[in-house]
């Protein structure tokens, strides 16, 4: 499960931004399966690609490559 509603706090107690645009990539702070993670993705990256390629979470499968069949559904 990806939850971008709460950003992890840094050491000073401030909440980190959820999305930062830097050097042509988008830097995201997300919570996946209860664990805070950071990832940098190219614009246009799908959630499926970010999970599989960026975070190494291969449980989500690619089906039709268009998002029509529902194989890549993430809860």
N, CA, C and O atoms as a MOPAC input file, in Angstrom:
PM7 MOZYME 1SCF
protein

 N      0.84100 1    -1.18000 1     0.00000 1
 C      0.00000 1     0.00000 1     0.00000 1
 C      0.88100 1     1.23600 1     0.00000 1
 O      1.81700 1     1.33500 1     0.79300 1
 N      0.59200 1     2.16300 1    -0.87000 1
 C      1.33800 1     3.41100 1    -0.94900 1
 C      0.50200 1     4.49900 1    -0.31600 1
 O     -0.65700 1     4.68400 1    -0.68700 1
 N      1.07200 1     5.22500 1     0.63700 1
 C      0.36500 1     6.28700 1     1.32100 1
 C      1.21500 1     7.54000 1     1.27000 1
 O      2.24000 1     7.62800 1     1.94700 1
 N      0.80200 1     8.50100 1     0.47900 1
 C      1.56000 1     9.74600 1     0.35800 1
 C      0.93600 1    10.85900 1     1.18400 1
 O      1.28900 1    12.02400 1     1.00100 1
 N      0.02300 1    10.53300 1     2.08100 1
 C     -0.64300 1    11.58000 1     2.84800 1
 C      0.18800 1    12.06100 1     4.03000 1
 O     -0.00200 1    13.18200 1     4.50200 1
 N      1.10200 1    11.23500 1     4.51000 1
 C      1.94100 1    11.62600 1     5.63600 1
 C      3.39800 1    11.45700 1     5.24100 1
 O      3.82100 1    10.37700 1     4.83000 1
 N      4.15500 1    12.52800 1     5.36900 1
 C      5.57700 1    12.44300 1     5.07900 1
 C      6.32500 1    12.10800 1     6.35900 1
 O      5.92400 1    12.54700 1     7.43600 1
 N      7.40300 1    11.33900 1     6.26400 1
 C      8.18500 1    11.04400 1     7.45100 1
 C      8.84000 1    12.30000 1     7.99600 1
 O      9.17700 1    13.20700 1     7.23500 1
 N      9.02300 1    12.36000 1     9.30000 1
 C      9.66600 1    13.50300 1     9.92900 1
 C     11.17300 1    13.35500 1     9.83600 1
 O     11.70100 1    12.24400 1     9.88500 1
 N     11.86900 1    14.49000 1     9.70100 1
 C     13.32000 1    14.43200 1     9.72000 1
 C     13.79100 1    14.56300 1    11.16400 1
 O     12.96800 1    14.59200 1    12.07900 1
 N     15.09700 1    14.64100 1    11.38200 1
 C     15.63900 1    14.64800 1    12.74300 1
 C     15.24400 1    15.88900 1    13.53300 1
 O     15.25500 1    15.85800 1    14.76300 1
 N     14.90000 1    16.96800 1    12.86400 1
 C     14.50200 1    18.17600 1    13.58900 1
 C     13.01600 1    18.18300 1    13.92900 1
 O     12.52300 1    19.14400 1    14.52000 1
 N     12.29000 1    17.11500 1    13.56000 1
 C     10.87600 1    17.03000 1    13.85900 1
 C      9.98200 1    17.64700 1    12.80500 1
 O      8.75700 1    17.57600 1    12.91300 1
 N     10.58400 1    18.26100 1    11.77200 1
 C      9.79000 1    18.85600 1    10.70400 1
 C      9.36300 1    17.76900 1     9.72800 1
 O     10.06700 1    16.77600 1     9.54600 1
 N      8.21900 1    17.96100 1     9.11000 1
 C      7.73800 1    17.00000 1     8.12200 1
 C      8.41100 1    17.27000 1     6.79000 1
 O      8.43700 1    18.40300 1     6.30800 1
 N      8.95900 1    16.20800 1     6.19900 1
 C      9.63900 1    16.33200 1     4.90700 1
 C      8.60600 1    16.50000 1     3.80700 1
 O      7.49600 1    15.98100 1     3.92600 1
 N      8.94600 1    17.21700 1     2.73000 1
 C      8.00800 1    17.35000 1     1.61800 1
 C      7.76900 1    15.99800 1     0.95800 1
 O      8.65600 1    15.14500 1     0.92400 1
 N      6.56000 1    15.81300 1     0.43600 1
 C      6.21900 1    14.55300 1    -0.20700 1
 C      6.82800 1    14.44900 1    -1.59200 1
 O      7.23800 1    13.36400 1    -2.00300 1
 N      6.89700 1    15.55000 1    -2.31500 1
 C      7.39000 1    15.54300 1    -3.68800 1
 C      8.36000 1    16.70200 1    -3.87200 1
 O      8.06100 1    17.83400 1    -3.49200 1
 N      9.52000 1    16.42000 1    -4.45300 1
 C     10.51100 1    17.44900 1    -4.75000 1
 C     10.99500 1    17.22200 1    -6.17600 1
 O     11.37600 1    16.10900 1    -6.53600 1
 N     10.98000 1    18.27800 1    -6.98900 1
 C     11.45700 1    18.20100 1    -8.36900 1
 C     12.90700 1    18.64700 1    -8.36200 1
 O     13.20900 1    19.77400 1    -7.96900 1
 N     13.81900 1    17.75800 1    -8.80200 1
 C     15.23400 1    18.10600 1    -8.76700 1
 C     15.97200 1    17.36100 1    -9.87000 1
 O     15.83100 1    16.14600 1   -10.00900 1
 N     16.75500 1    18.08800 1   -10.64800 1
 C     17.61000 1    17.49000 1   -11.67000 1
 C     16.84800 1    16.60300 1   -12.65000 1
 O     17.34900 1    15.54900 1   -13.04100 1
 N     15.63900 1    17.01500 1   -13.05500 1
 C     14.87100 1    16.26800 1   -14.03300 1
 C     14.14200 1    15.06300 1   -13.48300 1
 O     13.43300 1    14.38400 1   -14.22600 1
 N     14.29700 1    14.77800 1   -12.20800 1
 C     13.59500 1    13.65600 1   -11.58900 1
 C     12.67600 1    14.17900 1   -10.49600 1
 O     12.87200 1    15.27100 1    -9.96100 1
 N     11.68400 1    13.38500 1   -10.18200 1
 C     10.76500 1    13.70400 1    -9.09800 1
 C     11.14500 1    12.82400 1    -7.91400 1
 O     11.16200 1    11.59800 1    -8.02300 1
 N     11.44500 1    13.44800 1    -6.79600 1
 C     11.81400 1    12.72300 1    -5.58700 1
 C     10.58100 1    12.60800 1    -4.69600 1
 O      9.98800 1    13.61800 1    -4.31900 1
 N     10.19700 1    11.38100 1    -4.36200 1
 C      8.99400 1    11.12300 1    -3.58100 1
 C      9.33900 1    10.48000 1    -2.24800 1
 O     10.24600 1     9.65200 1    -2.16500 1
 N      8.62100 1    10.86000 1    -1.21600 1
 C      8.65500 1    10.16800 1     0.06900 1
 C      7.31000 1     9.48000 1     0.21300 1
 O      6.27200 1    10.14100 1     0.24700 1
 N      7.32300 1     8.15900 1     0.29700 1
 C      6.09500 1     7.37700 1     0.38100 1
 C      6.21400 1     6.33900 1     1.48400 1
 O      7.31500 1     5.99500 1     1.91300 1
 N      5.07100 1     5.84600 1     1.93900 1
 C      5.03900 1     4.73400 1     2.87400 1
 C      4.48600 1     3.53500 1     2.13000 1
 O      3.35600 1     3.56400 1     1.64300 1
 N      5.28500 1     2.47700 1     2.04200 1
 C      4.90000 1     1.26400 1     1.33200 1
 C      4.98000 1     0.09900 1     2.31300 1
 O      6.03100 1    -0.15500 1     2.90300 1
 N      3.87200 1    -0.59900 1     2.48200 1
 C      3.80900 1    -1.72700 1     3.41400 1
 C      4.28100 1    -1.33400 1     4.81500 1
 O      4.95000 1    -2.11000 1     5.49700 1
 N      3.92300 1    -0.12300 1     5.22900 1
 C      4.23900 1     0.34900 1     6.57200 1
 C      5.64900 1     0.87800 1     6.75300 1
 O      6.02400 1     1.24700 1     7.86600 1
 N      6.43800 1     0.92600 1     5.69600 1
 C      7.82200 1     1.38100 1     5.77300 1
 C      8.00300 1     2.65500 1     4.95700 1
 O      7.61100 1     2.70400 1     3.79100 1
 N      8.59800 1     3.69600 1     5.56500 1
 C      8.86800 1     4.94800 1     4.84700 1
 C      9.98400 1     4.70600 1     3.85000 1
 O     11.02300 1     4.14100 1     4.19300 1
 N      9.76600 1     5.13600 1     2.61200 1
 C     10.75200 1     4.94000 1     1.55000 1
 C     10.87700 1     6.22400 1     0.75200 1
 O      9.93000 1     7.00700 1     0.67900 1
 N     12.00600 1     6.43900 1     0.17100 1
 C     12.23000 1     7.54600 1    -0.74400 1
 C     12.59300 1     6.98800 1    -2.11100 1
 O     13.27300 1     5.96600 1    -2.20700 1
 N     12.14500 1     7.65200 1    -3.16300 1
 C     12.42300 1     7.18400 1    -4.51800 1
 C     12.49100 1     8.38200 1    -5.44700 1
 O     11.75900 1     9.35500 1    -5.27200 1
 N     13.36900 1     8.31000 1    -6.43300 1
 C     13.47800 1     9.33600 1    -7.47500 1
 C     13.04800 1     8.70400 1    -8.78600 1
 O     13.59100 1     7.67600 1    -9.19000 1
 N     12.07200 1     9.31600 1    -9.45500 1
 C     11.54400 1     8.76700 1   -10.70200 1
 C     11.52500 1     9.84000 1   -11.78100 1
 O     11.48800 1    11.03500 1   -11.48800 1
 N     11.55000 1     9.39800 1   -13.02100 1
 C     11.41600 1    10.29300 1   -14.16500 1
 C      9.95200 1    10.72400 1   -14.28900 1
 O      9.06300 1     9.96400 1   -13.90600 1
 N      9.68300 1    11.91500 1   -14.80800 1
 C      8.29700 1    12.29700 1   -15.07800 1
 C      7.66600 1    11.27200 1   -16.03100 1
 O      8.31000 1    10.82600 1   -16.98100 1
 N      6.43400 1    10.91000 1   -15.77800 1
 C      5.73400 1     9.94100 1   -16.61500 1
 C      5.87800 1     8.50600 1   -16.14000 1
 O      5.30500 1     7.59900 1   -16.74300 1
 N      6.63200 1     8.28100 1   -15.06800 1
 C      6.77500 1     6.93500 1   -14.51600 1
 C      5.45900 1     6.51000 1   -13.88500 1
 O      4.85300 1     7.27200 1   -13.13200 1
 N      5.02100 1     5.30800 1   -14.18600 1
 C      3.78500 1     4.81500 1   -13.59100 1
 C      4.06100 1     4.28100 1   -12.18800 1
 O      5.20700 1     4.00400 1   -11.83500 1
 N      3.00700 1     4.13800 1   -11.39700 1
 C      3.14400 1     3.56100 1   -10.06600 1
 C      3.70500 1     2.14600 1   -10.16500 1
 O      4.54500 1     1.75400 1    -9.35400 1
 N      3.24800 1     1.38000 1   -11.14800 1
 C      3.74700 1     0.03000 1   -11.37000 1
 C      5.26200 1     0.03400 1   -11.57700 1
 O      5.97100 1    -0.76400 1   -10.96400 1
 N      5.76000 1     0.91800 1   -12.42900 1
 C      7.19600 1     0.99900 1   -12.69600 1
 C      7.96900 1     1.45100 1   -11.45900 1
 O      9.05400 1     0.93900 1   -11.18400 1
 N      7.41900 1     2.40000 1   -10.72000 1
 C      8.08500 1     2.87600 1    -9.51000 1
 C      8.20500 1     1.76900 1    -8.47100 1
 O      9.25000 1     1.61800 1    -7.83900 1
 N      7.14400 1     1.00000 1    -8.29600 1
 C      7.17900 1    -0.09400 1    -7.32400 1
 C      8.12200 1    -1.20800 1    -7.76400 1
 O      8.95600 1    -1.66100 1    -6.98100 1
 N      7.99400 1    -1.65000 1    -9.01000 1
 C      8.78500 1    -2.78900 1    -9.49300 1
 C     10.24900 1    -2.41800 1    -9.73100 1
 O     11.15300 1    -3.08800 1    -9.23200 1
 N     10.47700 1    -1.35500 1   -10.48800 1
 C     11.83500 1    -1.01000 1   -10.89500 1
 C     12.56200 1    -0.15700 1    -9.85700 1
 O     13.74700 1    -0.36100 1    -9.59500 1
 N     11.84600 1     0.79500 1    -9.27100 1
 C     12.47900 1     1.71200 1    -8.33000 1
 C     12.66300 1     1.16200 1    -6.93500 1
 O     13.67200 1     1.43400 1    -6.28400 1
 N     11.67700 1     0.37600 1    -6.46200 1
 C     11.74100 1    -0.14100 1    -5.10200 1
 C     11.97100 1    -1.64700 1    -5.03600 1
 O     12.12600 1    -2.20400 1    -3.94900 1
 N     11.99300 1    -2.30300 1    -6.18200 1
 C     12.24700 1    -3.74300 1    -6.19800 1
 C     11.10600 1    -4.58700 1    -5.67400 1
 O     11.31300 1    -5.73300 1    -5.27400 1
 N      9.90000 1    -4.03600 1    -5.67100 1
 C      8.72400 1    -4.76200 1    -5.18700 1
 C      8.00800 1    -5.37700 1    -6.39200 1
 O      7.22600 1    -4.70600 1    -7.06500 1
 N      8.27500 1    -6.63300 1    -6.65400 1
 C      7.80200 1    -7.26600 1    -7.88900 1
 C      6.47400 1    -7.99600 1    -7.73600 1
 O      6.07900 1    -8.74100 1    -8.63300 1
 N      5.78500 1    -7.80300 1    -6.63100 1
 C      4.49000 1    -8.45300 1    -6.44400 1
 C      3.41300 1    -7.91900 1    -7.37100 1
 O      2.47900 1    -8.64100 1    -7.72000 1
 N      3.53300 1    -6.67100 1    -7.77100 1
 C      2.58800 1    -6.08700 1    -8.71400 1
 C      3.00000 1    -6.49900 1   -10.11900 1
 O      4.15900 1    -6.33600 1   -10.50100 1
 N      2.06900 1    -7.02600 1   -10.88200 1
 C      2.37400 1    -7.56700 1   -12.20900 1
 C      1.86500 1    -6.65400 1   -13.32000 1
 O      0.85600 1    -5.96600 1   -13.16800 1
 N      2.58000 1    -6.66400 1   -14.43100 1
 C      2.15500 1    -5.92600 1   -15.62200 1
 C      1.36300 1    -6.89200 1   -16.50000 1
 O      1.83200 1    -7.99100 1   -16.79500 1
 N      0.17800 1    -6.48800 1   -16.91100 1
 C     -0.65800 1    -7.34000 1   -17.74200 1
 C     -0.70800 1    -6.83500 1   -19.16600 1
 O      0.08700 1    -7.24600 1   -20.01100 1
 N     -1.64900 1    -5.93800 1   -19.42900 1
 C     -1.91100 1    -5.48600 1   -20.79600 1
 C     -1.01800 1    -4.32500 1   -21.23100 1
 O     -1.00800 1    -3.97500 1   -22.41100 1
 N     -0.27500 1    -3.72500 1   -20.31400 1
 C      0.60100 1    -2.58300 1   -20.58900 1
 C     -0.17300 1    -1.29700 1   -20.86900 1
 O      0.41200 1    -0.31800 1   -21.33300 1
 N     -1.47800 1    -1.28300 1   -20.59600 1
 C     -2.29000 1    -0.08100 1   -20.77900 1
 C     -3.13000 1     0.25000 1   -19.54900 1
 O     -3.74000 1     1.31800 1   -19.50000 1
 N     -3.17800 1    -0.63000 1   -18.56100 1
 C     -3.97400 1    -0.39700 1   -17.36800 1
 C     -5.43700 1    -0.73600 1   -17.53400 1
 O     -6.25800 1    -0.30600 1   -16.72400 1
 N     -5.78900 1    -1.49400 1   -18.55400 1
 C     -7.18900 1    -1.82300 1   -18.82100 1
 C     -7.62900 1    -3.13500 1   -18.19300 1
 O     -8.80700 1    -3.28900 1   -17.87300 1
 N     -6.71800 1    -4.08700 1   -18.00600 1
 C     -7.11000 1    -5.43400 1   -17.56200 1
 C     -7.17200 1    -5.55800 1   -16.04100 1
 O     -7.82300 1    -6.46800 1   -15.52700 1
 N     -6.50900 1    -4.66100 1   -15.31300 1
 C     -6.55200 1    -4.69500 1   -13.85500 1
 C     -5.45700 1    -5.52700 1   -13.20500 1
 O     -5.41500 1    -5.60900 1   -11.97700 1
 N     -4.57100 1    -6.14600 1   -13.97400 1
 C     -3.50500 1    -6.96800 1   -13.40900 1
 C     -2.55800 1    -6.14200 1   -12.55100 1
 O     -1.96500 1    -6.68000 1   -11.61700 1
 N     -2.39900 1    -4.87200 1   -12.83200 1
 C     -1.43400 1    -4.02700 1   -12.11500 1
 C     -2.07700 1    -3.23800 1   -10.96500 1
 O     -1.49000 1    -2.27600 1   -10.47100 1
 N     -3.25900 1    -3.63700 1   -10.54600 1
 C     -3.96100 1    -2.93800 1    -9.48200 1
 C     -3.15400 1    -2.97300 1    -8.17500 1
 O     -2.64100 1    -4.02000 1    -7.78200 1
 N     -3.05100 1    -1.82500 1    -7.51300 1
 C     -2.31900 1    -1.70800 1    -6.24600 1
 C     -3.30000 1    -1.25700 1    -5.17900 1
 O     -4.03400 1    -0.29000 1    -5.38100 1
 N     -3.32100 1    -1.94900 1    -4.04200 1
 C     -4.19600 1    -1.58600 1    -2.92300 1
 C     -3.37600 1    -1.01200 1    -1.79700 1
 O     -3.92500 1    -0.64300 1    -0.75900 1

